[in-house]
């Protein structure tokens, strides 16, 4: 049984992993911590043009070594959050759930009828890095100010990034995953009041996912920028969600 500090996460009795479950009609989709065994699926997805064309970070071609490094970083962050929750539970088993500075689950998986799980993608939350701004003193000032705020500060600007396997595009999965992440974890467990979302200009699907979850378009920034995967992008949508 999950201890109170994990709420509303459940714990898989077989893997012992915490997870968030999406609501119907996507109850067979869960969000879990990343696993080192995800490397082959991550590599496959991030070499799929229909997935990486709207992403700024991953290089192309995407190699096993890239996935190994990325997973090590993600695992470290998730493990630290889970350890913080475990320590809080040990310190006072009757205490109300504490506010934390992140989410310990981010990997989307489909649970099949036979119980096997299929990697589908990633949805992660971080403090905003203001990718719409060109490198400048002002950008660095904003990032630094945002990073120094204590967990639970309503002025923290959070950002969400995600991708989904092409085989599952167009099913409403990411819309449901984003809604679940915000309502089930970010609001009650992170004290989130401000979420900033960015999507490259022309990425109508991603913009629609955010708008379906209450984000409003703040601005459209025009620029010409070549991403690490070699795509030339012509601007960015910036959307905001406020509690």
C-alpha positions, 0 to 999 in steps of 0.5 A: 500500500502506498504511504500517504506522502505518495498520494494520489500516486498508486503503487504497482504491487509487482514493480513497486513503482508509483504511478498515476492512472489516466481516467476513462477512456484512457484508464489503460494508460499510466505515468510511471518513473523512467526505467533504464530498460526504456532505452530501445523505445526512446531511441526508436521514438526520437529517431521518428521524424513525426515525433522529433520534428517539433522537439528542440532538444534531442539530437539526430540521429538519437543514439543509445548513449544519448538515451543512457545519459538522459535516463540517468538524469531523469532517474536521479531527479525522480529518485530524489523526489521519491526519497524526499516523500519517503523521509517525510512519511517516516518523520511523521506518518500522520502528516498531510502530504508535503509540497514538493518541487517536481513530479516523480513520474513522467513516463507514459505506458500502455498496460495491455490486457495481459499485463505487459506495459508498452512505452509510449512517451514522456511528459515532464515538468520543470522550472521554466527556461524561457526558450522563446527568448534569445540568449541575453542577460534578461533571460538569465535573470528570469531563469535565475529568479525562477530557480531560486523560488522555494517549492510551493511559491505561487510565483514559480513559472513551471513548464511542461514538455512531452512527446508521444509515440506516433502509433498513438497520436490522435487519440486524446492521450496527451490531452488526458495525460496533461490534465491528469498531471496538472489536476492530480499532482501539480496543483495539490502536490507542487502548489502550481499556480503558473504554468508556461507552455511553448510550442514551435509555430505551426505545431497546431496539435500541441497548441490544441492540447494545451488550449483544451487544458485551459491554457491561453495564447500569450504571444507568438514569437517570430524567429528563425532557429535551427534545433539540435535535430536539424529542423529549422523553426520559424517561431514559437507559441507561448501559452499560459495557464493560471490557477 
